[in-house]
Amino acid sequence: MHVVWGLVGAAIGVLLVYETGSEVVGHIRRRARLIRTTATVVGAVDSDPKPASVGRSAVFRFRTGQGEVIDATSSFYAGRGPRVGRELGIVYDGARPHDFAERRGVVIGRLILAAPLMALGIFLAVDGLRSVFGS
């Protein structure tokens, strides 16, 4: 049975390393194209279609440097979500503003969490493989 749990742990570890690594690599690739601006919250989206949903994500509107108005939804869910009409600091991809626009704090938070998640993934992968193949 320890072989099964070892393989499950290794698979979860590899998945964590892959997802975290792709997040960091994506940020590094976009970094030179990111443009800071402010956006206005125009609404919120529920995280779950159930009536008792507790998470809401901000829908914000911003204007690009070329004057195009874009609505985007944040990937961060919070209890009530930000108040409609509130100004938010965001970053967006200047080359593809429809593909990436996010609140600045969310981008920074994801990068801060990347290091411990990467370490956890490496630990799970190594420990899982060690339990399968022996020390």
C-alpha positions in Angstrom: 0.0 0.0 0.0 2.9 2.3 0.7 3.8 2.1 -3.0 0.4 3.5 -4.0 0.7 6.4 -1.5 4.2 7.0 -2.7 3.1 7.3 -6.3 0.2 9.5 -5.3 2.5 11.8 -3.4 5.0 11.9 -6.2 2.3 12.7 -8.7 0.9 15.5 -6.6 4.5 16.8 -6.1 5.2 16.8 -9.8 1.9 18.5 -10.5 2.7 21.3 -7.9 6.2 21.8 -9.4 4.8 21.9 -13.0 1.9 24.3 -12.2 4.1 26.6 -10.0 6.9 26.6 -12.5 4.5 27.5 -15.4 3.1 30.4 -13.3 6.6 31.8 -12.7 7.7 31.3 -16.3 4.6 32.9 -17.6 5.2 35.9 -15.3 8.8 36.2 -16.4 7.8 36.1 -20.1 5.1 38.8 -19.6 7.1 40.9 -17.2 8.5 43.3 -19.8 5.1 43.8 -21.4 3.2 44.5 -18.1 1.7 47.9 -17.9 0.4 49.4 -14.7 -2.9 51.3 -14.6 -6.0 51.8 -12.6 -9.3 50.1 -13.2 -12.8 50.6 -11.8 -14.8 47.8 -10.3 -18.0 47.4 -12.4 -19.4 44.2 -10.8 -18.7 40.9 -9.3 -18.9 37.2 -10.3 -19.9 34.5 -7.8 -17.3 31.7 -7.4 -20.1 29.1 -7.3 -23.5 29.2 -8.9 -25.1 27.9 -5.6 -27.3 30.5 -3.8 -25.1 30.3 -0.6 -21.9 31.1 -2.5 -19.4 32.9 -0.3 -16.7 33.9 -2.9 -17.0 36.7 -5.3 -14.4 38.0 -7.8 -14.2 41.5 -9.0 -15.0 42.4 -12.6 -13.1 45.6 -13.5 -12.9 47.9 -16.4 -9.8 49.7 -17.6 -8.6 51.6 -20.6 -5.5 50.5 -22.5 -2.8 52.9 -23.7 -4.4 52.7 -27.2 -7.8 53.8 -25.7 -9.5 50.4 -25.9 -11.9 49.7 -23.0 -11.7 46.2 -21.6 -13.6 44.3 -18.9 -11.7 41.7 -17.0 -12.4 39.3 -14.1 -9.9 38.9 -11.3 -8.8 35.3 -10.4 -8.9 36.2 -6.7 -12.1 35.3 -4.8 -13.1 37.1 -1.6 -16.1 37.1 0.7 -18.1 40.1 -0.6 -15.7 41.3 -3.2 -14.7 44.9 -3.7 -17.3 47.6 -3.8 -18.6 48.6 -7.2 -17.1 51.9 -8.3 -13.8 51.3 -6.3 -10.6 52.1 -8.1 -8.1 49.2 -8.2 -4.4 49.1 -9.2 -4.0 46.5 -12.0 -1.4 45.3 -14.4 -2.1 44.1 -17.9 -0.2 42.6 -20.8 0.4 45.5 -23.3 0.6 43.1 -26.2 -2.5 41.1 -25.3 -4.7 43.0 -22.8 -7.6 40.6 -23.3 -5.5 37.6 -22.3 -4.0 38.9 -19.1 -5.2 41.6 -16.7 -5.0 41.2 -13.0 -5.0 43.1 -9.7 -1.4 44.0 -8.7 -1.7 42.4 -5.2 -2.9 39.2 -6.7 0.1 39.0 -9.0 2.5 39.7 -6.2 0.7 37.2 -3.9 0.9 34.4 -6.5 4.7 35.0 -6.9 5.2 35.0 -3.1 3.4 31.7 -2.8 5.3 30.2 -5.7 8.5 29.5 -3.7 6.9 27.5 -0.8 4.6 25.6 -3.2 7.6 24.7 -5.4 9.5 23.5 -2.3 6.5 21.5 -1.2 6.1 19.9 -4.6 9.8 19.0 -4.7 9.5 17.5 -1.2 6.4 15.4 -2.1 7.9 14.2 -5.4 11.2 13.1 -3.8 9.6 11.6 -0.7 7.1 9.7 -2.8 9.7 8.3 -5.2 11.9 7.4 -2.2 9.1 5.5 -0.6 8.4 3.6 -3.9 12.0 2.8 -4.8 13.6 2.7 -1.4 16.2 4.9 0.2 
